[in-house]
Amino acid sequence: MLKRLHSYHHWLFFFPLVVWAIVYGVLGFNGLYGQDAFQYYQFSLAIEQLLRGEPEVYSFQVPPFYPLSGAAFAVFFGHTALFLQLISVVGLVGTTFVISRIIHLLFPETPDKTISGYLFLWLVLSPYLLRGSLSVMTDFFTAFWASLVFYHFLLYQKSQTGFSLAMLTAGAILAFFTRYLVAPLLFVPCLAAVWIMVRNRKFGHIVVGGIVVALFFLVYVYFKRGFTGEFFHHHLQGSWSLANVFRRSFTGPDGDTLYPVINLVNTSYQFFHPVYLFPGFLFMFFVRKQDFQKPEIQLILASVALYSLFVSGLVLQNKRFLILSFLFVIVCYFPAWQHLLGKISGRWLPLLVVASVCLQLGLFAQLFSSFYQINYTERQLYARVAALPPAPLYTFEVRLALESYGLSAPVYDLYYPAPDTFEMGNLLLVNPVRWQPQWENHNPMINTRYILDNYETTVLDQLSGGWTLYRIGRRKVVENLELR
């Protein structure tokens, strides 16, 4: 695979690094966006301490391999958030290379430059994927390992070598310990590999796979010593239901949510939604029945279908969850792209390519602006609170951000039941407009209303994004204090 780097068209795959250099160097975007990103960051910091021989008691809620990888670099060079962000960007680059090899295996008669141009336009420049690669998230580190699983499965199916099986097994384990939700996507190729071993009596390969699993298990046991919590815990655990496939409103760990469409329709977005693939509808008209006759394509489609069904059964809709399956939708759409190219006149092709690049980058810029605005707001909130004399702070949604940026005072999350009494001088940072109606009947809004109704408060600042910073005063003297 590396020997092909000399081909000029493969250098297009490095475009995400150019975008990262701009948003990091010019805009100062550090990739820390949303609570998940700060959880990975904090876990990575805790692992750094463990690697330095400084025991750290840390209860984690996320899979360990992504923060471990960031810590492995940061322990020598520092800049933990930077390396976590770089892993994500490089993950998209590496994933694109692996997907190109998968397409080459499936369609060996196709010139590499045709495959490279296709992936540059519709994978590298996919607005949602390009934006996601700039954040401290597991999406593309998981995608890299998941794509390796499919690539080495195709190799194992052809050659049945122990090396391909070992790489398939290692990729599956690393993908799982980077993001647990990837398991349904990898189930079909892993099951097919087991069937090949059993059918062909490859008992030595079963031993190889067992050794790889055992080695990772030993690392898991060693690594687990320094932390509390369970590696296999997920806040969505136990909430999956087949009935959710046809629902669009939910009450769960993420409050009360009402989405425009049911979950089943939402998962179909990976085939045509502009944030993934704006010509997806057009591609559908060029899909031919014979395009899916290859068993390998059928296996990939079965994996996408199983994963999509799993995502449809969750109690929330998150476009991030579809990134992993979208990579393989791109693989399945490749014949349709070739049929479409056959209908386009040569003189129109350059114009259409330029127009597509501009449109994709425009959609990316629009999507990225919301990322950047939230990241900027979180940094501004930290700067404002840090400028005050240290005092306990009650807030929601930004607790991990404030702690990660280095706020020294204790921060309490309104997501959990709050105490019945609050000390004078404590701080309250809230955004009721943003939290309604999702959290109207849940702890964040219940606790906020209780404090504002039962305590004298002084507005210290009205901050960007609708945030208000209060100082809590004495308890109001009324006959009937509001009870929760």
C-alpha positions as CSV (number, residue, x, y, z in Angstrom):
1,M,0.0,0.0,0.0
2,L,2.8,2.4,0.9
3,K,4.6,2.0,-2.4
4,R,1.6,3.6,-4.1
5,L,2.2,6.9,-2.3
6,H,4.4,8.1,-5.2
7,S,1.3,8.3,-7.4
8,Y,0.4,12.0,-7.5
9,H,-3.4,11.3,-7.3
10,H,-3.0,9.6,-3.9
11,W,-1.7,12.9,-2.5
12,L,-5.3,14.2,-2.7
13,F,-6.0,11.9,0.2
14,F,-3.9,14.2,2.4
15,F,-6.2,17.2,1.9
16,P,-7.7,16.9,5.5
17,L,-4.2,17.7,6.9
18,V,-4.2,20.9,4.9
19,V,-7.6,21.8,6.3
20,W,-6.5,20.9,9.8
21,A,-3.4,23.2,9.4
22,I,-5.7,26.1,8.5
23,V,-8.3,25.6,11.2
24,Y,-5.7,24.9,13.9
25,G,-3.0,27.4,12.9
26,V,-5.2,30.3,11.8
27,L,-8.5,29.8,13.8
28,G,-7.0,28.1,16.8
29,F,-9.6,25.3,16.7
30,N,-8.3,22.6,19.1
31,G,-10.8,19.9,18.3
32,L,-12.4,20.0,21.8
33,Y,-16.1,20.1,21.0
34,G,-18.9,18.6,23.1
35,Q,-18.8,16.4,26.2
36,D,-17.5,13.3,24.5
37,A,-14.4,15.1,23.3
38,F,-13.6,16.4,26.8
39,Q,-14.1,12.9,28.2
40,Y,-11.5,11.5,25.8
41,Y,-9.2,14.4,26.7
42,Q,-9.5,13.9,30.4
43,F,-9.1,10.1,30.1
44,S,-6.0,10.6,28.0
45,L,-4.5,12.9,30.7
46,A,-5.2,10.2,33.3
47,I,-3.4,7.6,31.2
48,E,-0.4,9.9,30.8
49,Q,-0.1,10.0,34.5
50,L,-0.3,6.2,34.6
51,L,2.4,5.9,31.9
52,R,4.6,8.2,33.9
53,G,4.2,5.9,36.9
54,E,1.9,8.3,38.8
55,P,-1.2,6.2,39.8
56,E,-4.4,8.1,38.9
57,V,-7.8,7.0,40.1
58,Y,-10.1,7.8,37.2
59,S,-13.6,6.5,36.6
60,F,-14.0,6.4,32.8
61,Q,-17.1,6.2,30.6
62,V,-15.4,5.8,27.2
63,P,-13.4,3.0,25.4
64,P,-9.7,3.2,26.1
65,F,-7.8,2.8,22.9
66,Y,-8.2,6.3,21.4
67,P,-7.2,8.2,24.6
68,L,-4.4,5.6,25.2
69,S,-3.0,6.4,21.7
70,G,-3.1,10.1,22.3
71,A,-1.4,9.7,25.7
72,A,1.4,7.5,24.2
73,F,2.5,10.5,22.1
74,A,1.7,13.2,24.6
75,V,3.8,11.5,27.4
76,F,6.9,12.3,25.3
77,F,5.9,15.5,23.5
78,G,3.0,17.0,25.6
79,H,0.1,18.7,23.8
80,T,-2.4,16.0,24.5
81,A,-5.4,17.6,22.7
82,L,-3.2,18.3,19.7
83,F,-2.2,14.6,19.3
84,L,-5.8,13.4,19.8
85,Q,-6.9,15.8,17.1
86,L,-4.1,14.7,14.8
87,I,-5.0,11.0,15.3
88,S,-8.5,11.9,14.1
89,V,-7.3,13.8,11.0
90,V,-4.7,11.1,10.1
91,G,-7.4,8.5,10.7
92,L,-9.5,9.9,7.8
93,V,-6.4,10.0,5.6
94,G,-5.5,6.3,6.5
95,T,-9.2,5.2,6.1
96,T,-9.3,6.7,2.6
97,F,-6.2,4.7,1.6
98,V,-7.7,1.5,2.9
99,I,-11.0,2.1,1.3
100,S,-9.2,2.7,-2.0
101,R,-7.5,-0.7,-1.6
102,I,-10.9,-2.3,-0.9
103,I,-12.4,-0.8,-4.1
104,H,-9.3,-2.0,-6.0
105,L,-9.7,-5.5,-4.8
106,L,-13.4,-5.5,-5.8
107,F,-12.9,-3.8,-9.2
108,P,-9.3,-4.6,-10.2
109,E,-9.8,-3.5,-13.8
110,T,-10.4,0.1,-12.6
111,P,-7.4,2.5,-12.9
112,D,-6.2,3.8,-9.5
113,K,-6.6,7.4,-10.6
114,T,-10.3,6.8,-11.1
115,I,-10.7,5.4,-7.7
116,S,-8.6,8.2,-6.1
117,G,-10.7,10.9,-7.9
118,Y,-13.9,9.2,-6.7
119,L,-12.8,9.0,-3.1
120,F,-11.4,12.5,-3.0
121,L,-14.7,14.0,-4.2
122,W,-17.2,11.9,-2.2
123,L,-15.2,10.7,0.9
124,V,-12.4,13.1,1.6
125,L,-14.6,16.2,0.8
126,S,-17.8,14.8,2.3
127,P,-18.8,17.8,4.5
128,Y,-19.7,15.8,7.6
129,L,-16.6,13.6,7.4
130,L,-14.2,16.4,6.8
131,R,-15.6,18.4,9.8
132,G,-15.6,15.3,12.0
133,S,-12.0,14.6,11.3
134,L,-11.0,17.9,12.9
135,S,-12.5,17.0,16.3
136,V,-11.3,15.0,19.3
137,M,-13.5,12.1,18.6
138,T,-13.1,8.4,17.9
139,D,-14.9,8.3,14.5
140,F,-12.0,8.1,12.2
141,F,-9.6,6.1,14.4
142,T,-12.4,3.5,14.6
143,A,-13.0,3.9,10.9
144,F,-9.4,3.1,10.1
145,W,-9.4,-0.2,12.1
146,A,-12.9,-1.1,10.8
147,S,-11.8,-0.6,7.2
148,L,-8.7,-2.7,7.8
149,V,-11.0,-5.5,9.0
150,F,-12.9,-5.5,5.7
151,Y,-9.7,-5.2,3.7
152,H,-8.0,-8.1,5.4
153,F,-11.2,-10.2,5.2
154,L,-11.2,-9.8,1.4
155,L,-7.5,-10.8,1.4
156,Y,-8.2,-13.7,3.7
157,Q,-11.1,-14.9,1.5
158,K,-8.7,-15.0,-1.5
159,S,-5.5,-16.3,0.0
160,Q,-6.4,-17.6,3.5
161,T,-3.1,-16.6,5.0
162,G,-2.5,-16.5,8.8
163,F,-1.2,-12.9,8.4
164,S,-4.5,-11.6,7.0
165,L,-6.4,-13.4,9.7
166,A,-4.2,-11.9,12.4
167,M,-4.6,-8.4,11.0
168,L,-8.4,-8.9,10.7
169,T,-8.6,-10.1,14.3
170,A,-6.3,-7.2,15.6
171,G,-8.3,-4.7,13.6
172,A,-11.6,-5.9,15.0
173,I,-10.3,-5.8,18.6
174,L,-8.8,-2.3,18.2
175,A,-11.9,-1.0,16.5
176,F,-14.1,-2.3,19.3
177,F,-11.9,-0.8,22.0
178,T,-11.9,2.5,20.2
179,R,-15.7,2.6,19.9
180,Y,-18.0,-0.1,21.2
181,L,-20.8,0.7,18.8
182,V,-18.8,-0.6,15.8
183,A,-19.4,-4.2,16.8
184,P,-22.6,-4.7,14.6
185,L,-20.7,-3.4,11.6
186,L,-17.9,-5.9,12.0
187,F,-20.1,-8.9,12.9
188,V,-20.7,-10.2,9.4
189,P,-17.0,-10.2,8.1
190,C,-15.8,-11.7,11.4
191,L,-18.5,-14.4,11.3
192,A,-17.6,-15.1,7.7
193,A,-13.9,-15.4,8.5
194,V,-14.8,-18.0,11.2
195,W,-16.9,-19.9,8.7
196,I,-14.0,-20.0,6.2
197,M,-11.7,-21.3,8.9
198,V,-14.1,-24.0,10.0
199,R,-15.1,-25.0,6.4
200,N,-11.5,-25.3,5.3
201,R,-10.3,-26.9,8.6
202,K,-7.8,-24.1,9.2
203,F,-7.3,-25.1,12.8
204,G,-3.9,-23.4,12.9
205,H,-5.6,-20.1,12.0
206,I,-8.0,-20.6,14.9
207,V,-5.0,-20.8,17.2
208,V,-3.5,-17.6,15.6
209,G,-6.8,-15.7,16.2
210,G,-6.9,-17.0,19.7
211,I,-3.4,-15.9,20.4
212,V,-4.1,-12.4,19.1
213,V,-7.3,-12.1,21.3
214,A,-5.3,-13.4,24.3
215,L,-2.6,-10.9,23.9
216,F,-5.0,-8.0,23.8
217,F,-6.9,-9.4,26.8
218,L,-3.6,-9.5,28.8
219,V,-3.0,-5.8,27.9
220,Y,-6.5,-5.1,28.9
221,V,-6.0,-6.7,32.3
222,Y,-2.8,-4.9,32.9
223,F,-4.2,-1.5,31.8
224,K,-7.4,-1.9,33.8
225,R,-5.5,-1.9,37.1
226,G,-5.1,1.8,37.2
227,F,-8.7,2.8,36.8
228,T,-12.1,2.3,38.2
229,G,-15.2,1.8,36.0
230,E,-16.0,-0.7,33.4
231,F,-14.6,-0.7,29.9
232,F,-17.8,-2.1,28.4
233,H,-20.1,0.5,30.0
234,H,-22.0,2.8,27.7
235,H,-24.7,5.3,28.7
236,L,-27.0,3.9,25.9
237,Q,-26.6,0.3,27.3
238,G,-30.0,-1.3,27.7
239,S,-31.9,1.3,25.8
240,W,-31.9,-0.4,22.4
241,S,-35.4,-1.5,21.2
242,L,-36.7,-2.6,17.8
243,A,-39.7,-0.3,18.4
244,N,-37.3,2.7,18.3
245,V,-36.8,2.0,14.6
246,F,-40.2,3.6,13.9
247,R,-40.1,6.3,16.6
248,R,-39.0,9.9,16.5
249,S,-39.5,11.0,20.1
250,F,-37.6,9.7,23.1
251,T,-37.1,10.1,26.8
252,G,-33.8,8.9,28.0
253,P,-30.3,9.8,29.2
254,D,-30.4,12.8,26.7
255,G,-33.6,14.2,28.0
256,D,-36.8,14.5,26.0
257,T,-36.0,14.6,22.3
258,L,-38.3,15.0,19.2
259,Y,-36.8,14.6,15.8
260,P,-38.2,15.5,12.4
261,V,-38.2,11.9,11.1
262,I,-38.3,8.4,12.5
263,N,-35.0,6.6,13.2
264,L,-35.3,4.4,10.1
265,V,-35.5,7.4,7.8
266,N,-32.7,9.1,9.7
267,T,-30.3,6.1,9.1
268,S,-31.2,6.3,5.3
269,Y,-29.5,9.7,5.2
270,Q,-26.2,8.1,4.7
271,F,-27.3,7.2,1.1
272,F,-28.3,10.7,0.0
273,H,-28.1,13.5,2.6
274,P,-26.0,16.5,1.4
275,V,-23.9,16.5,4.6
276,Y,-22.7,13.1,3.5
277,L,-23.1,12.8,-0.2
278,F,-25.1,15.5,-2.0
279,P,-25.4,13.6,-5.4
280,G,-26.6,10.5,-3.5
281,F,-30.1,10.7,-5.1
282,L,-28.4,10.9,-8.5
283,F,-26.3,7.9,-7.8
284,M,-29.4,5.9,-7.0
285,F,-30.6,6.3,-10.6
286,F,-27.3,4.7,-11.9
287,V,-27.4,1.7,-9.6
288,R,-27.7,-1.6,-11.5
289,K,-28.8,-5.0,-10.2
290,Q,-25.6,-6.6,-11.5
291,D,-23.5,-4.2,-9.4
292,F,-24.5,-6.3,-6.3
293,Q,-24.0,-9.7,-7.7
294,K,-20.5,-10.1,-6.2
295,P,-20.6,-11.9,-2.8
296,E,-18.2,-9.4,-1.4
297,I,-20.5,-6.5,-2.2
298,Q,-23.4,-8.4,-0.7
299,L,-21.4,-9.0,2.5
300,I,-20.6,-5.3,2.7
301,L,-24.3,-4.4,2.2
302,A,-25.4,-6.9,4.8
303,S,-22.9,-5.2,7.3
304,V,-24.3,-1.8,6.5
305,A,-27.9,-3.0,6.9
306,L,-27.2,-4.7,10.2
307,Y,-25.3,-1.7,11.6
308,S,-28.1,0.7,10.3
309,L,-30.7,-1.4,12.0
310,F,-28.7,-1.3,15.3
311,V,-28.4,2.5,15.1
312,S,-32.1,2.8,14.3
313,G,-32.9,1.0,17.6
314,L,-31.2,3.6,19.8
315,V,-33.0,6.3,21.7
316,L,-31.3,9.2,19.9
317,Q,-30.3,10.3,16.4
318,N,-26.7,11.3,15.9
319,K,-25.3,11.7,12.4
320,R,-21.9,10.8,13.8
321,F,-23.1,7.2,14.2
322,L,-23.5,6.9,10.5
323,I,-20.0,7.8,9.5
324,L,-18.8,4.2,10.0
325,S,-21.4,2.7,7.7
326,F,-21.2,5.6,5.2
327,L,-17.6,4.5,4.3
328,F,-19.0,1.3,2.9
329,V,-21.9,2.9,1.2
330,I,-19.2,4.8,-0.7
331,V,-17.7,1.4,-1.7
332,C,-21.1,0.1,-2.9
333,Y,-21.8,3.3,-4.9
334,F,-18.6,3.1,-6.9
335,P,-20.2,1.2,-9.8
336,A,-22.9,3.8,-10.0
337,W,-20.2,6.5,-10.2
338,Q,-18.7,4.7,-13.1
339,H,-22.0,4.4,-14.9
340,L,-22.5,8.1,-14.3
341,L,-19.1,9.0,-15.7
342,G,-20.0,7.1,-18.9
343,K,-22.9,9.5,-19.4
344,I,-20.9,12.7,-18.9
345,S,-19.3,14.4,-21.8
346,G,-15.5,14.9,-21.5
347,R,-15.7,18.6,-21.8
348,W,-18.3,18.9,-19.0
349,L,-16.4,16.7,-16.5
350,P,-13.8,19.3,-15.3
351,L,-16.6,21.9,-14.8
352,L,-18.7,19.4,-12.8
353,V,-15.7,18.4,-10.7
354,V,-14.8,22.1,-9.8
355,A,-18.5,22.8,-9.0
356,S,-18.7,19.7,-6.8
357,V,-15.5,20.7,-4.9
358,C,-16.8,24.2,-4.3
359,L,-20.2,23.0,-3.2
360,Q,-18.7,20.4,-0.8
361,L,-16.3,22.9,0.7
362,G,-19.1,25.4,1.1
363,L,-21.2,22.9,3.0
364,F,-18.2,22.0,5.1
365,A,-17.6,25.6,6.0
366,Q,-21.2,26.0,7.1
367,L,-21.1,22.8,9.2
368,F,-17.7,23.7,10.7
369,S,-18.9,27.2,11.8
370,S,-21.2,25.6,14.4
371,F,-18.4,23.5,15.7
372,Y,-16.1,26.5,15.9
373,Q,-18.8,28.7,17.6
374,I,-19.4,26.2,20.4
375,N,-15.7,25.6,20.9
376,Y,-15.1,29.4,21.0
377,T,-18.0,29.9,23.5
378,E,-16.7,27.2,25.8
379,R,-13.3,28.9,25.9
380,Q,-14.9,32.2,26.6
381,L,-17.0,30.8,29.4
382,Y,-13.8,29.4,31.0
383,A,-12.0,32.7,30.6
384,R,-14.8,34.6,32.3
385,V,-15.3,32.2,35.2
386,A,-11.5,31.8,35.8
387,A,-11.2,35.5,36.1
388,L,-13.4,35.5,39.2
389,P,-12.2,34.5,42.7
390,P,-12.5,30.7,43.0
391,A,-15.9,29.5,44.1
392,P,-17.9,26.3,43.6
393,L,-19.8,26.5,40.3
394,Y,-23.0,24.7,39.3
395,T,-23.6,24.2,35.6
396,F,-24.6,21.8,32.9
397,E,-23.2,20.8,29.5
398,V,-19.9,22.6,30.0
399,R,-18.6,21.1,33.2
400,L,-16.0,18.9,31.5
401,A,-15.0,21.9,29.3
402,L,-14.3,24.1,32.3
403,E,-12.4,21.4,34.1
404,S,-10.4,20.5,31.0
405,Y,-9.3,24.1,30.4
406,G,-8.0,24.2,34.0
407,L,-10.7,25.8,36.2
408,S,-9.4,25.3,39.7
409,A,-12.7,25.7,41.6
410,P,-15.0,22.6,42.0
411,V,-17.6,22.3,39.3
412,Y,-20.9,20.5,40.0
413,D,-23.1,19.1,37.2
414,L,-26.8,20.0,37.3
415,Y,-27.4,16.8,35.4
416,Y,-27.4,15.0,38.7
417,P,-29.6,15.7,41.8
418,A,-28.4,18.9,43.4
419,P,-28.2,19.5,47.2
420,D,-31.1,21.1,49.0
421,T,-29.0,24.1,50.2
422,F,-26.4,26.2,48.4
423,E,-23.8,28.4,50.0
424,M,-23.7,32.1,49.5
425,G,-21.1,33.1,47.0
426,N,-21.4,29.9,44.9
427,L,-21.7,30.5,41.1
428,L,-24.4,29.4,38.7
429,L,-23.8,29.2,34.9
430,V,-26.9,28.3,33.0
431,N,-28.5,28.5,29.5
432,P,-32.3,27.8,30.0
433,V,-33.2,28.8,26.4
434,R,-30.7,26.3,25.0
435,W,-31.8,23.6,27.4
436,Q,-35.6,23.9,26.7
437,P,-37.6,21.9,25.9
438,Q,-35.2,18.9,25.9
439,W,-34.4,19.2,29.6
440,E,-37.6,20.9,30.8
441,N,-38.6,18.0,33.0
442,H,-35.2,16.7,33.9
443,N,-32.5,17.6,36.5
444,P,-30.8,20.4,34.6
445,M,-33.9,22.6,34.4
446,I,-35.4,21.4,37.6
447,N,-32.3,22.3,39.5
448,T,-31.9,25.6,37.7
449,R,-35.5,26.7,38.5
450,Y,-35.1,25.6,42.1
451,I,-32.0,27.8,42.6
452,L,-33.5,30.8,40.8
453,D,-36.8,30.6,42.6
454,N,-35.5,29.9,46.1
455,Y,-32.3,32.0,46.3
456,E,-31.4,35.6,45.7
457,T,-29.1,35.7,42.7
458,T,-27.0,38.4,41.1
459,V,-26.3,38.4,37.4
460,L,-22.6,38.8,36.9
461,D,-22.5,38.5,33.1
462,Q,-24.6,37.8,30.0
463,L,-22.2,35.7,27.9
464,S,-22.2,34.6,24.3
465,G,-24.5,31.8,23.1
466,G,-27.2,32.7,25.7
467,W,-25.3,31.8,28.8
468,T,-25.9,33.7,32.1
469,L,-23.5,33.7,35.0
470,Y,-25.0,34.2,38.5
471,R,-23.7,34.6,42.0
472,I,-25.9,32.8,44.5
473,G,-26.9,34.8,47.5
474,R,-28.9,34.1,50.6
475,R,-32.0,31.9,50.6
476,K,-35.2,33.7,50.1
477,V,-37.4,34.2,53.1
478,V,-40.9,33.0,52.1
479,E,-43.5,31.0,53.8
480,N,-43.6,28.1,51.3
481,L,-40.3,27.4,49.6
482,E,-40.6,25.5,46.4
483,L,-39.9,21.8,46.9
484,R,-38.4,19.5,44.3
